């Protein structure tokens, strides 16, 4: 019974809430994509921004309370990936991003996850490095920018929405570059895992 209590730390509860609210974000964003609905467009942005920011909250809670768990290590990256790909898929449906952007990011995540699994089977942990963290941060900021742009457009702040949209697009290109470079760096640093020593 104590094992169950150890799993349900405040940090892990925050992570689970993040995952539970991702479908809520998707439904609100899809409804907002119909006839212009200001309240839904703003709500979609606020929900996504909140979910993105809580990524820092669960990490802070786990470290500050010294409650880092294997369950949390497993679940937190999954929450991040679900949050990114839910937003990307919605942008793809709206025609805001190219299918190749989604493909590159998806392939990189699969390959790095596979690399980590192979390394873990040998007792080695491949932690996120600064480049990988930068990739995640730039991607999240870009996605928040896209949904901020939609909210501003629904509020008829068209010029500001266009400017935010351009910045978000530029950040997404930067995120794709970081995705490729950081993925290559992971494999180079862990090449002994794939090719042997």
mmCIF file of the C-alpha atoms, coordinates in Angstrom:
data_MODEL
# 
_entry.id   MODEL 
# 
loop_
_atom_site.group_PDB 
_atom_site.id 
_atom_site.type_symbol 
_atom_site.label_atom_id 
_atom_site.label_alt_id 
_atom_site.label_comp_id 
_atom_site.label_asym_id 
_atom_site.label_entity_id 
_atom_site.label_seq_id 
_atom_site.pdbx_PDB_ins_code 
_atom_site.Cartn_x 
_atom_site.Cartn_y 
_atom_site.Cartn_z 
_atom_site.occupancy 
_atom_site.B_iso_or_equiv 
_atom_site.pdbx_formal_charge 
_atom_site.auth_seq_id 
_atom_site.auth_comp_id 
_atom_site.auth_asym_id 
_atom_site.auth_atom_id 
_atom_site.pdbx_PDB_model_num 
ATOM 1   C CA . UNK A 1 1   ? 0.000   0.000  0.000   1.00 0.00 ? 1   UNK A CA 1 
ATOM 2   C CA . UNK A 1 2   ? 2.873   2.352  0.779   1.00 0.00 ? 2   UNK A CA 1 
ATOM 3   C CA . UNK A 1 3   ? 4.200   1.828  -2.746  1.00 0.00 ? 3   UNK A CA 1 
ATOM 4   C CA . UNK A 1 4   ? 1.010   3.307  -4.130  1.00 0.00 ? 4   UNK A CA 1 
ATOM 5   C CA . UNK A 1 5   ? 1.358   6.327  -1.858  1.00 0.00 ? 5   UNK A CA 1 
ATOM 6   C CA . UNK A 1 6   ? 4.924   6.820  -3.036  1.00 0.00 ? 6   UNK A CA 1 
ATOM 7   C CA . UNK A 1 7   ? 3.734   6.977  -6.644  1.00 0.00 ? 7   UNK A CA 1 
ATOM 8   C CA . UNK A 1 8   ? 1.027   9.576  -6.013  1.00 0.00 ? 8   UNK A CA 1 
ATOM 9   C CA . UNK A 1 9   ? 3.292   12.464 -5.170  1.00 0.00 ? 9   UNK A CA 1 
ATOM 10  C CA . UNK A 1 10  ? 2.142   16.048 -5.883  1.00 0.00 ? 10  UNK A CA 1 
ATOM 11  C CA . UNK A 1 11  ? 4.484   16.153 -8.904  1.00 0.00 ? 11  UNK A CA 1 
ATOM 12  C CA . UNK A 1 12  ? 3.034   12.968 -10.401 1.00 0.00 ? 12  UNK A CA 1 
ATOM 13  C CA . UNK A 1 13  ? -0.524  14.152 -9.754  1.00 0.00 ? 13  UNK A CA 1 
ATOM 14  C CA . UNK A 1 14  ? 0.243   17.377 -11.670 1.00 0.00 ? 14  UNK A CA 1 
ATOM 15  C CA . UNK A 1 15  ? 1.653   15.295 -14.548 1.00 0.00 ? 15  UNK A CA 1 
ATOM 16  C CA . UNK A 1 16  ? -1.473  13.108 -14.636 1.00 0.00 ? 16  UNK A CA 1 
ATOM 17  C CA . UNK A 1 17  ? -3.714  16.190 -14.630 1.00 0.00 ? 17  UNK A CA 1 
ATOM 18  C CA . UNK A 1 18  ? -1.697  17.577 -17.556 1.00 0.00 ? 18  UNK A CA 1 
ATOM 19  C CA . UNK A 1 19  ? -2.319  14.395 -19.547 1.00 0.00 ? 19  UNK A CA 1 
ATOM 20  C CA . UNK A 1 20  ? -6.024  14.334 -18.608 1.00 0.00 ? 20  UNK A CA 1 
ATOM 21  C CA . UNK A 1 21  ? -6.505  17.898 -19.885 1.00 0.00 ? 21  UNK A CA 1 
ATOM 22  C CA . UNK A 1 22  ? -4.861  17.316 -23.276 1.00 0.00 ? 22  UNK A CA 1 
ATOM 23  C CA . UNK A 1 23  ? -8.095  15.884 -24.803 1.00 0.00 ? 23  UNK A CA 1 
ATOM 24  C CA . UNK A 1 24  ? -9.959  18.869 -23.307 1.00 0.00 ? 24  UNK A CA 1 
ATOM 25  C CA . UNK A 1 25  ? -7.564  21.210 -25.114 1.00 0.00 ? 25  UNK A CA 1 
ATOM 26  C CA . UNK A 1 26  ? -8.028  19.293 -28.360 1.00 0.00 ? 26  UNK A CA 1 
ATOM 27  C CA . UNK A 1 27  ? -11.823 19.415 -28.191 1.00 0.00 ? 27  UNK A CA 1 
ATOM 28  C CA . UNK A 1 28  ? -11.838 23.155 -27.402 1.00 0.00 ? 28  UNK A CA 1 
ATOM 29  C CA . UNK A 1 29  ? -9.313  23.880 -30.185 1.00 0.00 ? 29  UNK A CA 1 
ATOM 30  C CA . UNK A 1 30  ? -11.317 21.839 -32.715 1.00 0.00 ? 30  UNK A CA 1 
ATOM 31  C CA . UNK A 1 31  ? -14.551 23.603 -31.779 1.00 0.00 ? 31  UNK A CA 1 
ATOM 32  C CA . UNK A 1 32  ? -12.785 26.963 -32.070 1.00 0.00 ? 32  UNK A CA 1 
ATOM 33  C CA . UNK A 1 33  ? -11.723 26.042 -35.603 1.00 0.00 ? 33  UNK A CA 1 
ATOM 34  C CA . UNK A 1 34  ? -15.335 26.169 -36.803 1.00 0.00 ? 34  UNK A CA 1 
ATOM 35  C CA . UNK A 1 35  ? -17.125 29.478 -37.220 1.00 0.00 ? 35  UNK A CA 1 
ATOM 36  C CA . UNK A 1 36  ? -15.050 32.122 -35.449 1.00 0.00 ? 36  UNK A CA 1 
ATOM 37  C CA . UNK A 1 37  ? -15.671 31.764 -31.743 1.00 0.00 ? 37  UNK A CA 1 
ATOM 38  C CA . UNK A 1 38  ? -13.697 34.243 -29.663 1.00 0.00 ? 38  UNK A CA 1 
ATOM 39  C CA . UNK A 1 39  ? -14.224 32.603 -26.295 1.00 0.00 ? 39  UNK A CA 1 
ATOM 40  C CA . UNK A 1 40  ? -13.188 29.141 -27.542 1.00 0.00 ? 40  UNK A CA 1 
ATOM 41  C CA . UNK A 1 41  ? -10.100 30.447 -29.362 1.00 0.00 ? 41  UNK A CA 1 
ATOM 42  C CA . UNK A 1 42  ? -8.961  32.276 -26.241 1.00 0.00 ? 42  UNK A CA 1 
ATOM 43  C CA . UNK A 1 43  ? -9.806  29.257 -24.079 1.00 0.00 ? 43  UNK A CA 1 
ATOM 44  C CA . UNK A 1 44  ? -7.735  26.953 -26.310 1.00 0.00 ? 44  UNK A CA 1 
ATOM 45  C CA . UNK A 1 45  ? -4.732  29.258 -25.961 1.00 0.00 ? 45  UNK A CA 1 
ATOM 46  C CA . UNK A 1 46  ? -5.130  29.614 -22.187 1.00 0.00 ? 46  UNK A CA 1 
ATOM 47  C CA . UNK A 1 47  ? -5.455  25.836 -21.709 1.00 0.00 ? 47  UNK A CA 1 
ATOM 48  C CA . UNK A 1 48  ? -2.410  25.090 -23.865 1.00 0.00 ? 48  UNK A CA 1 
ATOM 49  C CA . UNK A 1 49  ? -0.306  27.780 -22.191 1.00 0.00 ? 49  UNK A CA 1 
ATOM 50  C CA . UNK A 1 50  ? -1.285  26.470 -18.750 1.00 0.00 ? 50  UNK A CA 1 
ATOM 51  C CA . UNK A 1 51  ? -0.466  22.870 -19.695 1.00 0.00 ? 51  UNK A CA 1 
ATOM 52  C CA . UNK A 1 52  ? 2.891   23.969 -21.109 1.00 0.00 ? 52  UNK A CA 1 
ATOM 53  C CA . UNK A 1 53  ? 3.807   25.945 -17.984 1.00 0.00 ? 53  UNK A CA 1 
ATOM 54  C CA . UNK A 1 54  ? 2.866   23.113 -15.632 1.00 0.00 ? 54  UNK A CA 1 
ATOM 55  C CA . UNK A 1 55  ? 5.737   21.129 -17.150 1.00 0.00 ? 55  UNK A CA 1 
ATOM 56  C CA . UNK A 1 56  ? 7.988   23.260 -14.943 1.00 0.00 ? 56  UNK A CA 1 
ATOM 57  C CA . UNK A 1 57  ? 5.684   22.860 -11.949 1.00 0.00 ? 57  UNK A CA 1 
ATOM 58  C CA . UNK A 1 58  ? 5.864   19.075 -11.716 1.00 0.00 ? 58  UNK A CA 1 
ATOM 59  C CA . UNK A 1 59  ? 9.641   19.118 -12.168 1.00 0.00 ? 59  UNK A CA 1 
ATOM 60  C CA . UNK A 1 60  ? 10.036  21.754 -9.457  1.00 0.00 ? 60  UNK A CA 1 
ATOM 61  C CA . UNK A 1 61  ? 7.769   19.838 -7.059  1.00 0.00 ? 61  UNK A CA 1 
ATOM 62  C CA . UNK A 1 62  ? 9.646   16.588 -7.592  1.00 0.00 ? 62  UNK A CA 1 
ATOM 63  C CA . UNK A 1 63  ? 13.065  18.169 -6.998  1.00 0.00 ? 63  UNK A CA 1 
ATOM 64  C CA . UNK A 1 64  ? 12.126  20.511 -4.146  1.00 0.00 ? 64  UNK A CA 1 
ATOM 65  C CA . UNK A 1 65  ? 10.316  17.765 -2.216  1.00 0.00 ? 65  UNK A CA 1 
ATOM 66  C CA . UNK A 1 66  ? 12.940  15.136 -3.077  1.00 0.00 ? 66  UNK A CA 1 
ATOM 67  C CA . UNK A 1 67  ? 10.184  12.969 -4.550  1.00 0.00 ? 67  UNK A CA 1 
ATOM 68  C CA . UNK A 1 68  ? 11.688  11.964 -7.879  1.00 0.00 ? 68  UNK A CA 1 
ATOM 69  C CA . UNK A 1 69  ? 10.124  8.620  -8.789  1.00 0.00 ? 69  UNK A CA 1 
ATOM 70  C CA . UNK A 1 70  ? 10.566  6.108  -11.604 1.00 0.00 ? 70  UNK A CA 1 
ATOM 71  C CA . UNK A 1 71  ? 6.872   6.598  -12.401 1.00 0.00 ? 71  UNK A CA 1 
ATOM 72  C CA . UNK A 1 72  ? 7.466   10.338 -12.773 1.00 0.00 ? 72  UNK A CA 1 
ATOM 73  C CA . UNK A 1 73  ? 10.539  9.802  -14.958 1.00 0.00 ? 73  UNK A CA 1 
ATOM 74  C CA . UNK A 1 74  ? 8.426   7.559  -17.179 1.00 0.00 ? 74  UNK A CA 1 
ATOM 75  C CA . UNK A 1 75  ? 5.299   9.719  -17.287 1.00 0.00 ? 75  UNK A CA 1 
ATOM 76  C CA . UNK A 1 76  ? 6.692   13.273 -17.598 1.00 0.00 ? 76  UNK A CA 1 
ATOM 77  C CA . UNK A 1 77  ? 8.324   12.796 -21.042 1.00 0.00 ? 77  UNK A CA 1 
ATOM 78  C CA . UNK A 1 78  ? 5.134   11.109 -22.260 1.00 0.00 ? 78  UNK A CA 1 
ATOM 79  C CA . UNK A 1 79  ? 3.093   14.112 -21.114 1.00 0.00 ? 79  UNK A CA 1 
ATOM 80  C CA . UNK A 1 80  ? 5.469   16.444 -22.978 1.00 0.00 ? 80  UNK A CA 1 
ATOM 81  C CA . UNK A 1 81  ? 5.250   14.437 -26.191 1.00 0.00 ? 81  UNK A CA 1 
ATOM 82  C CA . UNK A 1 82  ? 1.456   14.140 -26.037 1.00 0.00 ? 82  UNK A CA 1 
ATOM 83  C CA . UNK A 1 83  ? 1.171   17.883 -25.474 1.00 0.00 ? 83  UNK A CA 1 
ATOM 84  C CA . UNK A 1 84  ? 3.433   18.686 -28.435 1.00 0.00 ? 84  UNK A CA 1 
ATOM 85  C CA . UNK A 1 85  ? 1.876   16.213 -30.856 1.00 0.00 ? 85  UNK A CA 1 
ATOM 86  C CA . UNK A 1 86  ? -1.721  17.061 -29.938 1.00 0.00 ? 86  UNK A CA 1 
ATOM 87  C CA . UNK A 1 87  ? -1.037  20.699 -30.871 1.00 0.00 ? 87  UNK A CA 1 
ATOM 88  C CA . UNK A 1 88  ? 0.971   19.768 -33.972 1.00 0.00 ? 88  UNK A CA 1 
ATOM 89  C CA . UNK A 1 89  ? -1.737  17.453 -35.293 1.00 0.00 ? 89  UNK A CA 1 
ATOM 90  C CA . UNK A 1 90  ? -4.358  20.165 -34.859 1.00 0.00 ? 90  UNK A CA 1 
ATOM 91  C CA . UNK A 1 91  ? -2.113  22.633 -36.699 1.00 0.00 ? 91  UNK A CA 1 
ATOM 92  C CA . UNK A 1 92  ? -1.656  20.043 -39.442 1.00 0.00 ? 92  UNK A CA 1 
ATOM 93  C CA . UNK A 1 93  ? -5.428  19.695 -39.790 1.00 0.00 ? 93  UNK A CA 1 
ATOM 94  C CA . UNK A 1 94  ? -5.700  23.485 -40.092 1.00 0.00 ? 94  UNK A CA 1 
ATOM 95  C CA . UNK A 1 95  ? -2.950  23.536 -42.721 1.00 0.00 ? 95  UNK A CA 1 
ATOM 96  C CA . UNK A 1 96  ? -0.729  25.731 -40.542 1.00 0.00 ? 96  UNK A CA 1 
ATOM 97  C CA . UNK A 1 97  ? 2.278   23.384 -40.552 1.00 0.00 ? 97  UNK A CA 1 
ATOM 98  C CA . UNK A 1 98  ? 3.715   21.034 -43.150 1.00 0.00 ? 98  UNK A CA 1 
ATOM 99  C CA . UNK A 1 99  ? 3.335   17.291 -42.761 1.00 0.00 ? 99  UNK A CA 1 
ATOM 100 C CA . UNK A 1 100 ? 7.137   17.108 -43.023 1.00 0.00 ? 100 UNK A CA 1 
ATOM 101 C CA . UNK A 1 101 ? 7.544   19.141 -39.845 1.00 0.00 ? 101 UNK A CA 1 
ATOM 102 C CA . UNK A 1 102 ? 5.356   16.677 -37.953 1.00 0.00 ? 102 UNK A CA 1 
ATOM 103 C CA . UNK A 1 103 ? 7.141   13.743 -39.584 1.00 0.00 ? 103 UNK A CA 1 
ATOM 104 C CA . UNK A 1 104 ? 10.655  14.957 -38.666 1.00 0.00 ? 104 UNK A CA 1 
ATOM 105 C CA . UNK A 1 105 ? 9.693   15.652 -35.052 1.00 0.00 ? 105 UNK A CA 1 
ATOM 106 C CA . UNK A 1 106 ? 7.847   12.324 -34.738 1.00 0.00 ? 106 UNK A CA 1 
ATOM 107 C CA . UNK A 1 107 ? 10.685  10.260 -36.230 1.00 0.00 ? 107 UNK A CA 1 
ATOM 108 C CA . UNK A 1 108 ? 13.240  11.943 -33.971 1.00 0.00 ? 108 UNK A CA 1 
ATOM 109 C CA . UNK A 1 109 ? 11.160  11.182 -30.864 1.00 0.00 ? 109 UNK A CA 1 
ATOM 110 C CA . UNK A 1 110 ? 10.742  7.530  -31.875 1.00 0.00 ? 110 UNK A CA 1 
ATOM 111 C CA . UNK A 1 111 ? 14.459  7.104  -32.599 1.00 0.00 ? 111 UNK A CA 1 
ATOM 112 C CA . UNK A 1 112 ? 15.655  8.782  -29.390 1.00 0.00 ? 112 UNK A CA 1 
ATOM 113 C CA . UNK A 1 113 ? 13.104  6.815  -27.331 1.00 0.00 ? 113 UNK A CA 1 
ATOM 114 C CA . UNK A 1 114 ? 14.329  3.592  -28.934 1.00 0.00 ? 114 UNK A CA 1 
ATOM 115 C CA . UNK A 1 115 ? 17.927  4.588  -28.211 1.00 0.00 ? 115 UNK A CA 1 
ATOM 116 C CA . UNK A 1 116 ? 17.073  5.204  -24.558 1.00 0.00 ? 116 UNK A CA 1 
ATOM 117 C CA . UNK A 1 117 ? 15.352  1.818  -24.315 1.00 0.00 ? 117 UNK A CA 1 
ATOM 118 C CA . UNK A 1 118 ? 18.396  0.038  -25.743 1.00 0.00 ? 118 UNK A CA 1 
ATOM 119 C CA . UNK A 1 119 ? 20.688  1.951  -23.380 1.00 0.00 ? 119 UNK A CA 1 
ATOM 120 C CA . UNK A 1 120 ? 18.432  1.217  -20.396 1.00 0.00 ? 120 UNK A CA 1 
ATOM 121 C CA . UNK A 1 121 ? 18.587  -2.508 -21.160 1.00 0.00 ? 121 UNK A CA 1 
ATOM 122 C CA . UNK A 1 122 ? 22.361  -2.204 -20.683 1.00 0.00 ? 122 UNK A CA 1 
ATOM 123 C CA . UNK A 1 123 ? 21.955  -0.301 -17.445 1.00 0.00 ? 123 UNK A CA 1 
ATOM 124 C CA . UNK A 1 124 ? 22.807  3.071  -18.976 1.00 0.00 ? 124 UNK A CA 1 
ATOM 125 C CA . UNK A 1 125 ? 20.675  6.190  -18.670 1.00 0.00 ? 125 UNK A CA 1 
ATOM 126 C CA . UNK A 1 126 ? 20.647  8.768  -21.469 1.00 0.00 ? 126 UNK A CA 1 
ATOM 127 C CA . UNK A 1 127 ? 19.484  11.995 -19.848 1.00 0.00 ? 127 UNK A CA 1 
ATOM 128 C CA . UNK A 1 128 ? 18.158  15.007 -21.691 1.00 0.00 ? 128 UNK A CA 1 
ATOM 129 C CA . UNK A 1 129 ? 20.987  17.396 -22.553 1.00 0.00 ? 129 UNK A CA 1 
ATOM 130 C CA . UNK A 1 130 ? 20.858  21.172 -22.958 1.00 0.00 ? 130 UNK A CA 1 
ATOM 131 C CA . UNK A 1 131 ? 20.261  20.962 -26.710 1.00 0.00 ? 131 UNK A CA 1 
ATOM 132 C CA . UNK A 1 132 ? 17.350  18.595 -26.191 1.00 0.00 ? 132 UNK A CA 1 
ATOM 133 C CA . UNK A 1 133 ? 15.880  20.872 -23.534 1.00 0.00 ? 133 UNK A CA 1 
ATOM 134 C CA . UNK A 1 134 ? 16.289  23.865 -25.845 1.00 0.00 ? 134 UNK A CA 1 
ATOM 135 C CA . UNK A 1 135 ? 14.462  21.955 -28.588 1.00 0.00 ? 135 UNK A CA 1 
ATOM 136 C CA . UNK A 1 136 ? 11.538  21.249 -26.267 1.00 0.00 ? 136 UNK A CA 1 
ATOM 137 C CA . UNK A 1 137 ? 11.396  24.855 -25.027 1.00 0.00 ? 137 UNK A CA 1 
ATOM 138 C CA . UNK A 1 138 ? 11.479  26.385 -28.531 1.00 0.00 ? 138 UNK A CA 1 
ATOM 139 C CA . UNK A 1 139 ? 8.828   23.932 -29.759 1.00 0.00 ? 139 UNK A CA 1 
ATOM 140 C CA . UNK A 1 140 ? 6.517   24.745 -26.836 1.00 0.00 ? 140 UNK A CA 1 
ATOM 141 C CA . UNK A 1 141 ? 6.949   28.516 -27.274 1.00 0.00 ? 141 UNK A CA 1 
ATOM 142 C CA . UNK A 1 142 ? 6.253   28.196 -30.997 1.00 0.00 ? 142 UNK A CA 1 
ATOM 143 C CA . UNK A 1 143 ? 3.079   26.181 -30.408 1.00 0.00 ? 143 UNK A CA 1 
ATOM 144 C CA . UNK A 1 144 ? 1.859   28.606 -27.740 1.00 0.00 ? 144 UNK A CA 1 
ATOM 145 C CA . UNK A 1 145 ? 2.510   31.396 -30.252 1.00 0.00 ? 145 UNK A CA 1 
ATOM 146 C CA . UNK A 1 146 ? 0.365   29.730 -32.908 1.00 0.00 ? 146 UNK A CA 1 
ATOM 147 C CA . UNK A 1 147 ? -2.590  29.434 -30.535 1.00 0.00 ? 147 UNK A CA 1 
ATOM 148 C CA . UNK A 1 148 ? -2.036  32.972 -29.255 1.00 0.00 ? 148 UNK A CA 1 
ATOM 149 C CA . UNK A 1 149 ? -2.224  34.108 -32.878 1.00 0.00 ? 149 UNK A CA 1 
ATOM 150 C CA . UNK A 1 150 ? -5.552  32.319 -33.372 1.00 0.00 ? 150 UNK A CA 1 
ATOM 151 C CA . UNK A 1 151 ? -6.912  33.943 -30.196 1.00 0.00 ? 151 UNK A CA 1 
ATOM 152 C CA . UNK A 1 152 ? -5.760  37.399 -31.306 1.00 0.00 ? 152 UNK A CA 1 
ATOM 153 C CA . UNK A 1 153 ? -7.292  36.887 -34.744 1.00 0.00 ? 153 UNK A CA 1 
ATOM 154 C CA . UNK A 1 154 ? -10.613 35.957 -33.154 1.00 0.00 ? 154 UNK A CA 1 
ATOM 155 C CA . UNK A 1 155 ? -10.377 39.183 -31.138 1.00 0.00 ? 155 UNK A CA 1 
ATOM 156 C CA . UNK A 1 156 ? -9.932  41.030 -34.455 1.00 0.00 ? 156 UNK A CA 1 
ATOM 157 C CA . UNK A 1 157 ? -6.373  42.056 -33.615 1.00 0.00 ? 157 UNK A CA 1 
ATOM 158 C CA . UNK A 1 158 ? -5.373  40.956 -37.087 1.00 0.00 ? 158 UNK A CA 1 
ATOM 159 C CA . UNK A 1 159 ? -2.051  42.807 -37.500 1.00 0.00 ? 159 UNK A CA 1 
ATOM 160 C CA . UNK A 1 160 ? -0.781  41.537 -34.151 1.00 0.00 ? 160 UNK A CA 1 
ATOM 161 C CA . UNK A 1 161 ? -2.014  38.033 -34.954 1.00 0.00 ? 161 UNK A CA 1 
ATOM 162 C CA . UNK A 1 162 ? -0.096  38.070 -38.267 1.00 0.00 ? 162 UNK A CA 1 
ATOM 163 C CA . UNK A 1 163 ? 3.097   39.208 -36.512 1.00 0.00 ? 163 UNK A CA 1 
ATOM 164 C CA . UNK A 1 164 ? 2.763   36.538 -33.810 1.00 0.00 ? 164 UNK A CA 1 
ATOM 165 C CA . UNK A 1 165 ? 2.052   33.966 -36.508 1.00 0.00 ? 165 UNK A CA 1 
ATOM 166 C CA . UNK A 1 166 ? 5.242   34.854 -38.380 1.00 0.00 ? 166 UNK A CA 1 
ATOM 167 C CA . UNK A 1 167 ? 7.345   34.667 -35.199 1.00 0.00 ? 167 UNK A CA 1 
ATOM 168 C CA . UNK A 1 168 ? 5.743   31.307 -34.338 1.00 0.00 ? 168 UNK A CA 1 
ATOM 169 C CA . UNK A 1 169 ? 6.523   29.975 -37.819 1.00 0.00 ? 169 UNK A CA 1 
ATOM 170 C CA . UNK A 1 170 ? 10.169  31.103 -37.508 1.00 0.00 ? 170 UNK A CA 1 
ATOM 171 C CA . UNK A 1 171 ? 10.429  29.448 -34.093 1.00 0.00 ? 171 UNK A CA 1 
ATOM 172 C CA . UNK A 1 172 ? 8.943   26.246 -35.510 1.00 0.00 ? 172 UNK A CA 1 
ATOM 173 C CA . UNK A 1 173 ? 11.644  26.169 -38.197 1.00 0.00 ? 173 UNK A CA 1 
ATOM 174 C CA . UNK A 1 174 ? 14.248  26.696 -35.455 1.00 0.00 ? 174 UNK A CA 1 
ATOM 175 C CA . UNK A 1 175 ? 12.615  23.879 -33.467 1.00 0.00 ? 175 UNK A CA 1 
ATOM 176 C CA . UNK A 1 176 ? 12.880  21.502 -36.438 1.00 0.00 ? 176 UNK A CA 1 
ATOM 177 C CA . UNK A 1 177 ? 16.577  22.356 -36.849 1.00 0.00 ? 177 UNK A CA 1 
ATOM 178 C CA . UNK A 1 178 ? 17.156  21.772 -33.124 1.00 0.00 ? 178 UNK A CA 1 
ATOM 179 C CA . UNK A 1 179 ? 15.162  18.542 -33.388 1.00 0.00 ? 179 UNK A CA 1 
ATOM 180 C CA . UNK A 1 180 ? 17.499  17.177 -36.068 1.00 0.00 ? 180 UNK A CA 1 
ATOM 181 C CA . UNK A 1 181 ? 20.724  18.466 -34.476 1.00 0.00 ? 181 UNK A CA 1 
ATOM 182 C CA . UNK A 1 182 ? 19.870  17.326 -30.948 1.00 0.00 ? 182 UNK A CA 1 
ATOM 183 C CA . UNK A 1 183 ? 18.767  13.923 -32.248 1.00 0.00 ? 183 UNK A CA 1 
ATOM 184 C CA . UNK A 1 184 ? 22.055  13.506 -34.111 1.00 0.00 ? 184 UNK A CA 1 
ATOM 185 C CA . UNK A 1 185 ? 23.956  14.554 -30.983 1.00 0.00 ? 185 UNK A CA 1 
ATOM 186 C CA . UNK A 1 186 ? 22.157  11.951 -28.868 1.00 0.00 ? 186 UNK A CA 1 
ATOM 187 C CA . UNK A 1 187 ? 23.146  9.224  -31.315 1.00 0.00 ? 187 UNK A CA 1 
ATOM 188 C CA . UNK A 1 188 ? 26.725  10.481 -31.597 1.00 0.00 ? 188 UNK A CA 1 
ATOM 189 C CA . UNK A 1 189 ? 27.130  10.628 -27.817 1.00 0.00 ? 189 UNK A CA 1 
ATOM 190 C CA . UNK A 1 190 ? 25.609  7.161  -27.427 1.00 0.00 ? 190 UNK A CA 1 
ATOM 191 C CA . UNK A 1 191 ? 27.086  5.593  -30.556 1.00 0.00 ? 191 UNK A CA 1 
ATOM 192 C CA . UNK A 1 192 ? 28.681  2.851  -28.429 1.00 0.00 ? 192 UNK A CA 1 
ATOM 193 C CA . UNK A 1 193 ? 25.145  1.753  -27.477 1.00 0.00 ? 193 UNK A CA 1 
ATOM 194 C CA . UNK A 1 194 ? 24.199  1.233  -31.123 1.00 0.00 ? 194 UNK A CA 1 
ATOM 195 C CA . UNK A 1 195 ? 27.469  0.123  -32.702 1.00 0.00 ? 195 UNK A CA 1 
ATOM 196 C CA . UNK A 1 196 ? 29.287  -1.339 -29.709 1.00 0.00 ? 196 UNK A CA 1 
ATOM 197 C CA . UNK A 1 197 ? 32.440  -0.063 -28.104 1.00 0.00 ? 197 UNK A CA 1 
# 
